[in-house]
Amino acid sequence: MYVVCKDHVELAIDMFVDEFEEAPDVVDLEHTKFIDWEPPVKCQECQCEARFLVV
């Protein structure tokens, strides 16, 4: 699972495919809320706002 900004979404997809050998689902965190999980505020690759969940 990767939580990344717009600039790093392609990198996260590539890393997911390398690790799991299948295509991930990409969730736009701006339009999706979770009941039991609060996503990180910052991208895990930089300090920009996290926007996408790649799982």
Order of alpha helices (4+ residues) and beta strands (2+ residues): beta-alpha-beta-beta
